[in-house]
Each structure stands twice: as C-alpha cells, then as structure tokens.
Amino acid sequence: MIRPVLYVDLPGIIYSIDRRARNKQHEFANFVCWLEPEENRLPLPPFLRNIFPLNPASRTWICEDHWRILGFAQVQERPSRTMWEISYLASMVQRNVSGDDVLAALLEYMIEMAANHGILRIFAKVEDEIPEQELFQRAGFQRYARELTYVYDPSVGGQLMAPNTSSPNLPSLRRWNRHHVWGLHQLYRSVTPQRVQMAEMLENSEEFAKLHVGSLHPFSRGNENYVCDVGVRLGGWLRLCRGHGSAPHQLFLIVH
C-alpha cells in the first residue's frame, strides 16, 4: 500500500540514519535519488529540520506492508508550480519484497499523482550507470542532460593561488543583487542547449533565479552569489556554498 506522509520529513530522517550506517559499513536503505547537502538549504540542524520541515511545497509517500516501510518517495514543487523534482526515492534493504518492484510502484504512483495535480514535468537526478535507470526509462522518463562533479583535493593538486588582481583587464565579481535576475536568465539562455531549455521550461526569469540562486530562498544562509558584469550583459555567475564540519565547500558556475 502507498499512502502520503504529512508534516514529518521521513525521507530526510532515514537518509541521515543511512549515512551513519554506511560509515559503519552497513546499509539501511537503497537511495536512488537524494538531496545533496547544498540543496537542503534550511539553516536548522538536520534533526530539527527533518522533524519540522519548513517546505510546504514538498509531498511524501511511503510504500508499506503491514506497517513495515518498504520504500518512500518525496518530490518538491518548483517555483512555477507546474513541475516537480524528485528529492528522495529509496527502497529499504533486507525486506522480502523486491526493491525494484517497490521503486517501480512508487514511480508509477508519483506519475499518477502528478497528473491529478496538473504537473507538466517531473525531474530526477540519478547517478550514471546504476541499474535503477531502467526503471525510469520504463516509466517514461527521458535523459536530457548529464551533470559532472569535479572534486579538488589540495593534498593532490596543491594549494589554490589567488589571481593577480592588478591587471586592469581582469573583470571583477559583484555580489548578487535582485536587479541581476534578468541578466542571469539571459546568461542561462545564451549558454544552455536548446534541447535542455525545452525540457526545463524555465521561461520566467524570476522562477529561474528562485530555483538557482540560494540568496532568494527565504531560509537560505551560508550561500554567497556573485556575478561578473561586463557592461551590456553578465559574463558569469558564481555561487559558493560553504560546507560545515566534514562537508566540502561547493562552487557552481555559469560562464559565457
């Protein structure tokens, strides 16, 4: 049986438990989709954030059998309110039911709920070459882009050196301001392939900024956004997400 879960961010709680279990060489759940630390921008501690979720635009469902959780899914509504993004999709390990069957049932139920709520698109971020990709293909998902993540290790690559700022031709970075919204959207349109633009349907500059610029999030903290203004247009955008504890810092760039 699949049913909704209200008020409590159950996937976030199970994800935290699973991370701790994996540190001890155990596995608690098989996560196919999950939120990266920088995507979970609420400033509360993880424990309180999962108990008191402040994102009313999320929906959570669990698949259970006689009160035993077999798997769960969670989506977040994008600013346009016509698209969902899968934030969590997982099946529990050490169950008598096939994990693929649980994930397939959750995907099918999610698509049915999307149709009932007038949702035009559902987005999912899935690791490359995992066997669960076939489940998305059978459910009608199509891959429209590939994302690469690069890791910088100072012990291997040496220390980062600051650029020579004395050069008069070196463009400077300015802190993000709301009047950069239109310019950021034009930067996105100029560097993004047409096929990707058609899939993402980000035609409104305000919606695009709310989705990508952390400083527009009402509860964001710790993210810094900069733009490179070359006069008639923006030449680049940079977001710095500072990691806490063992979490790494993360950089996000759009460059013309």
CYANA upper distance limits for C-alpha pairs under 8 A (distance plus 0.5 A):
  1 MET  CA     63 CYS  CA      6.06
  1 MET  CA     64 GLU  CA      5.98
  1 MET  CA     65 ASP  CA      6.90
  2 ILE  CA     61 TRP  CA      7.00
  2 ILE  CA     62 ILE  CA      6.00
  2 ILE  CA     63 CYS  CA      4.85
  2 ILE  CA     64 GLU  CA      6.91
  2 ILE  CA    106 LEU  CA      8.03
  2 ILE  CA    109 TYR  CA      8.37
  3 ARG  CA     61 TRP  CA      5.93
  3 ARG  CA     62 ILE  CA      6.20
  3 ARG  CA     63 CYS  CA      7.27
  4 PRO  CA     59 ARG  CA      8.04
  4 PRO  CA     60 THR  CA      6.17
  4 PRO  CA     61 TRP  CA      4.70
  4 PRO  CA     62 ILE  CA      6.86
  5 VAL  CA     10 LEU  CA      8.35
  5 VAL  CA     59 ARG  CA      8.24
  5 VAL  CA     60 THR  CA      5.92
  5 VAL  CA     61 TRP  CA      6.10
  5 VAL  CA     62 ILE  CA      7.43
  6 LEU  CA     59 ARG  CA      8.34
  6 LEU  CA     60 THR  CA      7.64
  7 TYR  CA     51 ILE  CA      8.28
  7 TYR  CA     52 PHE  CA      7.64
  7 TYR  CA     53 PRO  CA      7.42
  8 VAL  CA     50 ASN  CA      6.93
  8 VAL  CA     51 ILE  CA      5.69
  8 VAL  CA     52 PHE  CA      6.89
  8 VAL  CA     53 PRO  CA      6.99
  9 ASP  CA     13 ILE  CA      7.05
  9 ASP  CA     49 ARG  CA      8.45
  9 ASP  CA     50 ASN  CA      5.25
  9 ASP  CA     51 ILE  CA      6.57
  9 ASP  CA     52 PHE  CA      7.97
  9 ASP  CA     53 PRO  CA      6.60
  9 ASP  CA     60 THR  CA      8.24
 10 LEU  CA     14 ILE  CA      6.77
 10 LEU  CA     50 ASN  CA      7.46
 10 LEU  CA     51 ILE  CA      8.46
 11 PRO  CA     15 TYR  CA      6.46
 11 PRO  CA     60 THR  CA      8.46
 11 PRO  CA     72 PHE  CA      7.42
 11 PRO  CA     73 ALA  CA      7.87
 11 PRO  CA     74 GLN  CA      7.70
 11 PRO  CA     88 TYR  CA      7.01
 12 GLY  CA     16 SER  CA      6.76
 12 GLY  CA     50 ASN  CA      6.20
 13 ILE  CA     17 ILE  CA      6.89
 13 ILE  CA     47 PHE  CA      7.86
 13 ILE  CA     50 ASN  CA      6.36
 13 ILE  CA     51 ILE  CA      8.47
 14 ILE  CA     18 ASP  CA      6.53
 14 ILE  CA     29 ALA  CA      8.31
 15 TYR  CA     19 ARG  CA      6.71
 15 TYR  CA     29 ALA  CA      8.37
 15 TYR  CA     34 TRP  CA      8.48
 16 SER  CA     20 ARG  CA      6.99
 17 ILE  CA     21 ALA  CA      6.69
 17 ILE  CA     28 PHE  CA      7.88
 18 ASP  CA     22 ARG  CA      6.58
 18 ASP  CA     27 GLU  CA      6.88
 18 ASP  CA     28 PHE  CA      5.52
 18 ASP  CA     29 ALA  CA      6.76
 19 ARG  CA     23 ASN  CA      6.91
 20 ARG  CA     24 LYS  CA      7.35
 21 ALA  CA     25 GLN  CA      7.01
 21 ALA  CA     26 HIS  CA      5.45
 21 ALA  CA     27 GLU  CA      6.40
 21 ALA  CA     28 PHE  CA      6.98
 22 ARG  CA     26 HIS  CA      5.30
 22 ARG  CA     27 GLU  CA      6.06
 22 ARG  CA     28 PHE  CA      8.26
 27 GLU  CA     93 VAL  CA      7.71
 28 PHE  CA     92 MET  CA      7.02
 28 PHE  CA     93 VAL  CA      6.48
 29 ALA  CA     90 ALA  CA      7.01
 29 ALA  CA     91 SER  CA      6.29
 29 ALA  CA     92 MET  CA      4.82
 29 ALA  CA     93 VAL  CA      5.67
 30 ASN  CA     90 ALA  CA      5.82
 30 ASN  CA     91 SER  CA      5.80
 30 ASN  CA     92 MET  CA      6.59
 30 ASN  CA     93 VAL  CA      7.02
 31 PHE  CA     88 TYR  CA      7.82
 31 PHE  CA     89 LEU  CA      6.50
 31 PHE  CA     90 ALA  CA      4.77
 31 PHE  CA     91 SER  CA      7.27
 32 VAL  CA     88 TYR  CA      7.96
 32 VAL  CA     89 LEU  CA      6.04
 32 VAL  CA     90 ALA  CA      6.14
 32 VAL  CA    126 VAL  CA      6.94
 32 VAL  CA    127 GLU  CA      8.16
 32 VAL  CA    132 GLU  CA      7.72
 33 CYS  CA     86 ILE  CA      7.40
 33 CYS  CA     87 SER  CA      6.72
 33 CYS  CA     88 TYR  CA      5.32
 33 CYS  CA     89 LEU  CA      5.41
 33 CYS  CA     90 ALA  CA      7.46
 33 CYS  CA    124 ALA  CA      7.65
 33 CYS  CA    125 LYS  CA      6.82
 33 CYS  CA    126 VAL  CA      6.45
 34 TRP  CA     86 ILE  CA      8.42
 34 TRP  CA     87 SER  CA      5.80
 34 TRP  CA     88 TYR  CA      4.98
 34 TRP  CA     89 LEU  CA      7.27
 35 LEU  CA     39 GLU  CA      6.45
 35 LEU  CA     40 ASN  CA      7.01
 35 LEU  CA     87 SER  CA      5.98
 35 LEU  CA     88 TYR  CA      7.23
 36 GLU  CA     40 ASN  CA      7.26
 37 PRO  CA     41 ARG  CA      8.09
 37 PRO  CA    247 ALA  CA      8.45
 38 GLU  CA    241 CYS  CA      6.95
 38 GLU  CA    250 GLN  CA      8.27
 41 ARG  CA    214 GLY  CA      8.17
 41 ARG  CA    219 PHE  CA      7.53
 41 ARG  CA    220 SER  CA      5.93
 41 ARG  CA    221 ARG  CA      7.62
 42 LEU  CA     49 ARG  CA      7.62
 42 LEU  CA     54 LEU  CA      8.31
 42 LEU  CA    219 PHE  CA      6.02
 42 LEU  CA    220 SER  CA      6.45
 42 LEU  CA    221 ARG  CA      8.02
 43 PRO  CA    219 PHE  CA      7.09
 43 PRO  CA    220 SER  CA      7.09
 43 PRO  CA    221 ARG  CA      6.64
 44 LEU  CA     48 LEU  CA      6.75
 44 LEU  CA     49 ARG  CA      5.87
 45 PRO  CA     49 ARG  CA      6.40
 46 PRO  CA     50 ASN  CA      6.62
 47 PHE  CA     51 ILE  CA      7.01
 48 LEU  CA     52 PHE  CA      6.34
 48 LEU  CA     53 PRO  CA      8.50
 49 ARG  CA     53 PRO  CA      5.88
 49 ARG  CA     54 LEU  CA      8.09
 57 ALA  CA     76 GLN  CA      6.24
 57 ALA  CA     77 GLU  CA      5.68
 58 SER  CA     74 GLN  CA      7.37
 58 SER  CA     75 VAL  CA      6.01
 58 SER  CA     76 GLN  CA      4.75
 58 SER  CA     77 GLU  CA      6.59
 59 ARG  CA     74 GLN  CA      6.00
 59 ARG  CA     75 VAL  CA      5.89
 59 ARG  CA     76 GLN  CA      7.03
 60 THR  CA     72 PHE  CA      7.83
 60 THR  CA     73 ALA  CA      6.26
 60 THR  CA     74 GLN  CA      4.77
 60 THR  CA     75 VAL  CA      7.14
 61 TRP  CA     72 PHE  CA      6.09
 61 TRP  CA     73 ALA  CA      5.85
 61 TRP  CA     74 GLN  CA      6.86
 61 TRP  CA    106 LEU  CA      8.40
 62 ILE  CA     69 ILE  CA      7.34
 62 ILE  CA     70 LEU  CA      8.03
 62 ILE  CA     71 GLY  CA      6.32
 62 ILE  CA     72 PHE  CA      4.61
 62 ILE  CA     73 ALA  CA      6.91
 62 ILE  CA    106 LEU  CA      8.46
 63 CYS  CA     69 ILE  CA      6.56
 63 CYS  CA     70 LEU  CA      5.91
 63 CYS  CA     71 GLY  CA      5.62
 63 CYS  CA     72 PHE  CA      6.29
 63 CYS  CA    102 VAL  CA      7.59
 63 CYS  CA    106 LEU  CA      7.62
 64 GLU  CA     68 ARG  CA      5.73
 64 GLU  CA     69 ILE  CA      4.89
 64 GLU  CA     70 LEU  CA      5.60
 64 GLU  CA     71 GLY  CA      7.53
 65 ASP  CA     69 ILE  CA      7.16
 65 ASP  CA     70 LEU  CA      7.49
 69 ILE  CA     92 MET  CA      7.68
 70 LEU  CA     91 SER  CA      6.33
 70 LEU  CA     92 MET  CA      5.79
 70 LEU  CA     95 ARG  CA      7.57
 70 LEU  CA     97 VAL  CA      8.18
 70 LEU  CA     99 GLY  CA      8.46
 70 LEU  CA    102 VAL  CA      7.32
 71 GLY  CA     89 LEU  CA      8.17
 71 GLY  CA     90 ALA  CA      5.98
 71 GLY  CA     91 SER  CA      4.44
 71 GLY  CA     92 MET  CA      5.92
 71 GLY  CA    102 VAL  CA      6.80
 71 GLY  CA    103 LEU  CA      7.60
 71 GLY  CA    106 LEU  CA      8.42
 72 PHE  CA     88 TYR  CA      8.03
 72 PHE  CA     89 LEU  CA      6.42
 72 PHE  CA     90 ALA  CA      6.17
 72 PHE  CA     91 SER  CA      7.07
 72 PHE  CA    106 LEU  CA      7.60
 73 ALA  CA     86 ILE  CA      8.02
 73 ALA  CA     87 SER  CA      8.23
 73 ALA  CA     88 TYR  CA      5.78
 73 ALA  CA     89 LEU  CA      4.90
 73 ALA  CA     90 ALA  CA      7.10
 73 ALA  CA    106 LEU  CA      7.12
 74 GLN  CA     86 ILE  CA      6.48
 74 GLN  CA     87 SER  CA      6.07
 74 GLN  CA     88 TYR  CA      5.47
 74 GLN  CA     89 LEU  CA      7.06
 75 VAL  CA     84 TRP  CA      6.48
 75 VAL  CA     85 GLU  CA      5.83
 75 VAL  CA     86 ILE  CA      4.81
 75 VAL  CA     87 SER  CA      5.74
 75 VAL  CA     88 TYR  CA      7.44
 76 GLN  CA     84 TRP  CA      6.03
 76 GLN  CA     85 GLU  CA      5.75
 76 GLN  CA     86 ILE  CA      6.93
 76 GLN  CA     87 SER  CA      6.92
 77 GLU  CA     81 ARG  CA      6.34
 77 GLU  CA     82 THR  CA      8.09
 77 GLU  CA     83 MET  CA      6.56
 77 GLU  CA     84 TRP  CA      5.12
 77 GLU  CA     85 GLU  CA      6.92
 78 ARG  CA     82 THR  CA      7.67
 78 ARG  CA     83 MET  CA      6.03
 78 ARG  CA     84 TRP  CA      6.27
 78 ARG  CA     85 GLU  CA      7.44
 78 ARG  CA    211 LEU  CA      7.64
 79 PRO  CA    207 GLU  CA      6.04
 79 PRO  CA    210 LYS  CA      7.37
 79 PRO  CA    211 LEU  CA      7.28
 80 SER  CA    207 GLU  CA      6.81
 81 ARG  CA    119 ILE  CA      8.09
 82 THR  CA    118 GLY  CA      7.16
 82 THR  CA    119 ILE  CA      5.12
 82 THR  CA    120 LEU  CA      6.08
 82 THR  CA    121 ARG  CA      7.51
 83 MET  CA    119 ILE  CA      5.82
 83 MET  CA    120 LEU  CA      6.19
 83 MET  CA    121 ARG  CA      5.23
 83 MET  CA    122 ILE  CA      6.30
 83 MET  CA    123 PHE  CA      8.22
 84 TRP  CA    114 ALA  CA      8.48
 84 TRP  CA    119 ILE  CA      7.53
 84 TRP  CA    121 ARG  CA      6.81
 84 TRP  CA    122 ILE  CA      5.25
 84 TRP  CA    123 PHE  CA      6.73
 85 GLU  CA    122 ILE  CA      6.09
 85 GLU  CA    123 PHE  CA      5.08
 85 GLU  CA    124 ALA  CA      6.43
 86 ILE  CA    122 ILE  CA      7.67
 86 ILE  CA    123 PHE  CA      6.63
 86 ILE  CA    124 ALA  CA      5.66
 86 ILE  CA    125 LYS  CA      8.01
 87 SER  CA    124 ALA  CA      8.17
 89 LEU  CA    103 LEU  CA      7.85
 90 ALA  CA    103 LEU  CA      7.32
 91 SER  CA     99 GLY  CA      6.05
 91 SER  CA    102 VAL  CA      6.98
 91 SER  CA    103 LEU  CA      6.90
 92 MET  CA     99 GLY  CA      7.75
 93 VAL  CA     99 GLY  CA      8.03
 97 VAL  CA    101 ASP  CA      7.88
 97 VAL  CA    102 VAL  CA      7.94
 98 SER  CA    102 VAL  CA      7.05
 99 GLY  CA    103 LEU  CA      6.72
100 ASP  CA    104 ALA  CA      6.48
100 ASP  CA    132 GLU  CA      7.92
100 ASP  CA    135 LEU  CA      8.14
101 ASP  CA    105 ALA  CA      6.61
102 VAL  CA    106 LEU  CA      6.76
103 LEU  CA    107 LEU  CA      6.67
103 LEU  CA    135 LEU  CA      8.26
104 ALA  CA    108 GLU  CA      6.65
104 ALA  CA    135 LEU  CA      6.72
104 ALA  CA    139 ALA  CA      8.28
105 ALA  CA    109 TYR  CA      6.63
106 LEU  CA    110 MET  CA      6.50
107 LEU  CA    111 ILE  CA      6.73
107 LEU  CA    136 PHE  CA      8.33
107 LEU  CA    139 ALA  CA      7.60
108 GLU  CA    112 GLU  CA      6.82
108 GLU  CA    139 ALA  CA      7.37
109 TYR  CA    113 MET  CA      6.71
110 MET  CA    114 ALA  CA      6.64
111 ILE  CA    115 ALA  CA      6.86
112 GLU  CA    116 ASN  CA      6.95
113 MET  CA    117 HIS  CA      6.82
114 ALA  CA    118 GLY  CA      6.72
114 ALA  CA    119 ILE  CA      5.44
114 ALA  CA    120 LEU  CA      8.17
114 ALA  CA    122 ILE  CA      8.44
115 ALA  CA    119 ILE  CA      6.34
115 ALA  CA    120 LEU  CA      8.23
126 VAL  CA    133 GLN  CA      7.86
128 ASP  CA    133 GLN  CA      8.46
129 GLU  CA    133 GLN  CA      7.70
132 GLU  CA    136 PHE  CA      7.66
133 GLN  CA    137 GLN  CA      7.02
134 GLU  CA    138 ARG  CA      6.65
135 LEU  CA    139 ALA  CA      6.72
136 PHE  CA    140 GLY  CA      6.92
136 PHE  CA    141 PHE  CA      5.75
136 PHE  CA    142 GLN  CA      8.32
137 GLN  CA    141 PHE  CA      5.59
137 GLN  CA    142 GLN  CA      6.99
144 TYR  CA    195 ARG  CA      7.84
144 TYR  CA    196 VAL  CA      6.68
144 TYR  CA    199 ALA  CA      7.55
145 ALA  CA    196 VAL  CA      7.27
152 TYR  CA    157 GLY  CA      7.57
153 ASP  CA    157 GLY  CA      6.49
153 ASP  CA    158 GLY  CA      8.24
154 PRO  CA    158 GLY  CA      5.27
154 PRO  CA    159 GLN  CA      5.97
154 PRO  CA    160 LEU  CA      8.15
155 SER  CA    159 GLN  CA      8.42
165 THR  CA    170 LEU  CA      7.36
171 PRO  CA    228 CYS  CA      7.18
171 PRO  CA    229 ASP  CA      8.10
171 PRO  CA    230 VAL  CA      7.53
172 SER  CA    228 CYS  CA      6.65
172 SER  CA    229 ASP  CA      8.09
173 LEU  CA    226 TYR  CA      6.40
173 LEU  CA    227 VAL  CA      6.00
173 LEU  CA    228 CYS  CA      5.31
173 LEU  CA    229 ASP  CA      7.75
174 ARG  CA    226 TYR  CA      5.80
174 ARG  CA    227 VAL  CA      5.84
174 ARG  CA    228 CYS  CA      6.82
174 ARG  CA    229 ASP  CA      7.86
175 ARG  CA    224 GLU  CA      8.35
175 ARG  CA    225 ASN  CA      6.57
175 ARG  CA    226 TYR  CA      4.93
175 ARG  CA    227 VAL  CA      6.90
176 TRP  CA    180 HIS  CA      7.40
176 TRP  CA    224 GLU  CA      8.48
176 TRP  CA    225 ASN  CA      5.72
176 TRP  CA    226 TYR  CA      5.39
176 TRP  CA    227 VAL  CA      6.63
177 ASN  CA    181 VAL  CA      8.26
180 HIS  CA    184 LEU  CA      6.53
181 VAL  CA    185 HIS  CA      6.92
181 VAL  CA    205 SER  CA      6.66
181 VAL  CA    206 GLU  CA      6.96
181 VAL  CA    209 ALA  CA      6.61
182 TRP  CA    186 GLN  CA      6.83
182 TRP  CA    205 SER  CA      6.11
182 TRP  CA    206 GLU  CA      8.18
183 GLY  CA    187 LEU  CA      6.67
183 GLY  CA    233 ARG  CA      6.73
183 GLY  CA    234 LEU  CA      6.34
184 LEU  CA    188 TYR  CA      6.78
184 LEU  CA    205 SER  CA      8.25
184 LEU  CA    209 ALA  CA      8.00
184 LEU  CA    234 LEU  CA      7.22
184 LEU  CA    237 TRP  CA      7.83
185 HIS  CA    189 ARG  CA      6.77
185 HIS  CA    205 SER  CA      5.76
185 HIS  CA    208 PHE  CA      7.18
185 HIS  CA    209 ALA  CA      7.93
186 GLN  CA    190 SER  CA      6.66
187 LEU  CA    191 VAL  CA      6.96
187 LEU  CA    233 ARG  CA      8.28
187 LEU  CA    234 LEU  CA      6.90
187 LEU  CA    235 GLY  CA      7.79
187 LEU  CA    236 GLY  CA      7.85
187 LEU  CA    254 ILE  CA      8.07
187 LEU  CA    255 VAL  CA      8.28
187 LEU  CA    256 HIS  CA      7.27
188 TYR  CA    192 THR  CA      6.31
188 TYR  CA    254 ILE  CA      7.78
189 ARG  CA    193 PRO  CA      8.50
189 ARG  CA    197 GLN  CA      7.97
190 SER  CA    256 HIS  CA      7.83
191 VAL  CA    254 ILE  CA      8.50
191 VAL  CA    255 VAL  CA      8.19
191 VAL  CA    256 HIS  CA      6.71
192 THR  CA    196 VAL  CA      7.11
192 THR  CA    197 GLN  CA      7.11
193 PRO  CA    197 GLN  CA      6.95
194 GLN  CA    198 MET  CA      6.67
195 ARG  CA    199 ALA  CA      6.86
196 VAL  CA    200 GLU  CA      6.63
197 GLN  CA    201 MET  CA      6.38
197 GLN  CA    202 LEU  CA      7.36
202 LEU  CA    207 GLU  CA      7.52
202 LEU  CA    208 PHE  CA      6.44
203 GLU  CA    207 GLU  CA      8.49
203 GLU  CA    208 PHE  CA      8.23
204 ASN  CA    208 PHE  CA      6.80
205 SER  CA    209 ALA  CA      6.71
206 GLU  CA    210 LYS  CA      6.70
207 GLU  CA    211 LEU  CA      6.71
208 PHE  CA    212 HIS  CA      6.74
209 ALA  CA    213 VAL  CA      5.77
209 ALA  CA    216 LEU  CA      7.81
210 LYS  CA    214 GLY  CA      7.81
210 LYS  CA    216 LEU  CA      6.12
210 LYS  CA    217 HIS  CA      7.15
213 VAL  CA    217 HIS  CA      8.05
213 VAL  CA    225 ASN  CA      7.57
213 VAL  CA    239 ARG  CA      8.01
214 GLY  CA    220 SER  CA      6.53
214 GLY  CA    223 ASN  CA      6.60
214 GLY  CA    224 GLU  CA      8.23
214 GLY  CA    225 ASN  CA      8.13
215 SER  CA    220 SER  CA      6.47
215 SER  CA    221 ARG  CA      7.94
215 SER  CA    223 ASN  CA      7.12
215 SER  CA    224 GLU  CA      7.67
215 SER  CA    225 ASN  CA      7.66
216 LEU  CA    220 SER  CA      7.96
222 GLY  CA    241 CYS  CA      6.93
222 GLY  CA    242 ARG  CA      6.58
223 ASN  CA    239 ARG  CA      7.35
223 ASN  CA    240 LEU  CA      6.16
223 ASN  CA    241 CYS  CA      5.19
223 ASN  CA    242 ARG  CA      7.04
224 GLU  CA    239 ARG  CA      6.11
224 GLU  CA    240 LEU  CA      5.59
224 GLU  CA    241 CYS  CA      7.14
225 ASN  CA    237 TRP  CA      7.91
225 ASN  CA    238 LEU  CA      6.21
225 ASN  CA    239 ARG  CA      4.93
225 ASN  CA    240 LEU  CA      6.90
226 TYR  CA    237 TRP  CA      6.30
226 TYR  CA    238 LEU  CA      5.61
226 TYR  CA    239 ARG  CA      6.88
227 VAL  CA    234 LEU  CA      7.31
227 VAL  CA    235 GLY  CA      8.08
227 VAL  CA    236 GLY  CA      6.17
227 VAL  CA    237 TRP  CA      4.88
227 VAL  CA    238 LEU  CA      6.69
228 CYS  CA    234 LEU  CA      6.23
228 CYS  CA    235 GLY  CA      5.79
228 CYS  CA    236 GLY  CA      5.46
228 CYS  CA    237 TRP  CA      6.75
229 ASP  CA    233 ARG  CA      6.83
229 ASP  CA    234 LEU  CA      5.11
229 ASP  CA    235 GLY  CA      6.41
229 ASP  CA    236 GLY  CA      7.92
230 VAL  CA    234 LEU  CA      6.36
230 VAL  CA    235 GLY  CA      6.38
235 GLY  CA    255 VAL  CA      6.58
235 GLY  CA    256 HIS  CA      5.81
236 GLY  CA    253 LEU  CA      7.70
236 GLY  CA    254 ILE  CA      5.92
236 GLY  CA    255 VAL  CA      4.72
236 GLY  CA    256 HIS  CA      6.46
237 TRP  CA    253 LEU  CA      6.15
237 TRP  CA    254 ILE  CA      5.66
237 TRP  CA    255 VAL  CA      6.98
238 LEU  CA    251 LEU  CA      7.49
238 LEU  CA    252 PHE  CA      6.17
238 LEU  CA    253 LEU  CA      5.25
238 LEU  CA    254 ILE  CA      7.26
239 ARG  CA    251 LEU  CA      6.24
239 ARG  CA    252 PHE  CA      5.58
239 ARG  CA    253 LEU  CA      7.15
240 LEU  CA    249 HIS  CA      7.77
240 LEU  CA    250 GLN  CA      6.41
240 LEU  CA    251 LEU  CA      5.38
240 LEU  CA    252 PHE  CA      7.19
241 CYS  CA    249 HIS  CA      6.22
241 CYS  CA    250 GLN  CA      5.57
241 CYS  CA    251 LEU  CA      6.93
242 ARG  CA    248 PRO  CA      7.73
242 ARG  CA    249 HIS  CA      5.08
242 ARG  CA    250 GLN  CA      7.02
243 GLY  CA    247 ALA  CA      5.24
243 GLY  CA    248 PRO  CA      5.30
243 GLY  CA    249 HIS  CA      4.99
243 GLY  CA    250 GLN  CA      7.75
244 HIS  CA    248 PRO  CA      7.82
